[in-house]
Amino acid sequence: MESKAPTNPLVCPGLTALALRLLGELAETSAASSSNLVFSPLSIYAALALTAAGARGATLQEFLAVLGARSRDELAEIVRGLAEHALADRSLTGGPCVSLVCGVWHDVTRKLKPAFRDAAAQSYKAETRAVDFREEPGEAVKLINAWAAAATNNLIDSILTDGQVSTQTDIVVANSVYFKGTWHVPFDEEYTEDDKFHRLDGTTYDVPFMQISRSHYYIACHEGFKVLKLQYKQDHQRFWPPSPFSMCFFLPDARDGLAGLINTIASSGPDFIREHLPASSVEVGEFKLPRFKLTFSSDMSAILQRLGLQVAFDEKEADLNDMVEEEGTGRPLALQSIIHKAVIEVNEDGTEAAAATISRMLGCAFMEEPPVTVDFVADHPFVFFVIEEESGAIVFAGTVLEPSPSTPGEKLLRGGRVHDDDDDVDIRSVEWPITDESADGGLLSCLRHCIRWLFGYKAEQSYGL
């Protein structure tokens, strides 16, 4: 069935364009090192936008070009609008938990200008605080790391090391994004089974695959790739429509087709993602999607310079002086580094993800008709996006080259829950090794193993077994 391109414009095409360009740059590095990738375009965009609020002249023009905005006011309006509306927290009603927060830490000798402080607080909901980078840089690092841990529900316990802040540091600007959503229709762990995942080098290994728990999914078939869309729950009510948040998996048809697919995505316009999302569900044949947990940490400075943010890193040319008051030495501000960390976990229940970005400053198409039954077997590398569909905002993106491997005995630890009118009853699958004793002893031996597994050896003895 043919999908239709969205009619409403992207709220922030600059965010989407930056996301696709970053995907192209970061995925190339990750593929070369055979490592997974996860990052938050939203977090990077918000941190850069907040930094741009203190930029002037050529430095500001570079920020605006990279972020796809016409002015600092437009940047502030975009981030504020996303935080207050499209990305508003929905956890109180049973929907996704979403948090987008910023922070600014400045040395006690470099006071923030009132206009920048007001913009940080009003448009970016940023906490601003004076710290002593000169005399106690270690304490400043602890304070910033504690903020990152609290903002990401401890998924990211630290973003800076002691060596990344020095007596020359004047300002640290940070953003964090936290997301936790439950699938609109969760997967049943009972159907999760190990199978082979094919690496880019042709080797295989066992990973746990979530398998089909219903007959219809949102899948679109395109030339050379398929797209699966999994929607998140919006409300406590069982039959409430799904939330506008979804996770989309772009799976190349060829097992070695990841690089080509990423090149297509990264070189396309900002509407590429939404134009290729499935608009309706189809009947599904074989279905396999691996569970995975990914982490990522990198200094983004070199990549952002390649994308056009160059003057801001030049100690002689950078102009970020709308950020701080003149303190008498004439020391200019310049970007030293942009540090980004991200974590994501995808399992039968849903998705939990977090990201944090630190900016440090120093002084000195056409869609084919799918077949009647569509298979979606993600047993080789693929691309994923967590998006808010109404605005088009890309909250997280990445590539899965090697999902988390299967752990021996893992299935023994997994179990479902059934809901009784009075209480929850924990149901776990009962498995035990087949030994010579159990093979010869028949039913009695099996009963012994069951009681031992459920209640321990004392219970077995009390029954005289």
Disulfide bonds with the S-S distance in Angstrom:
none
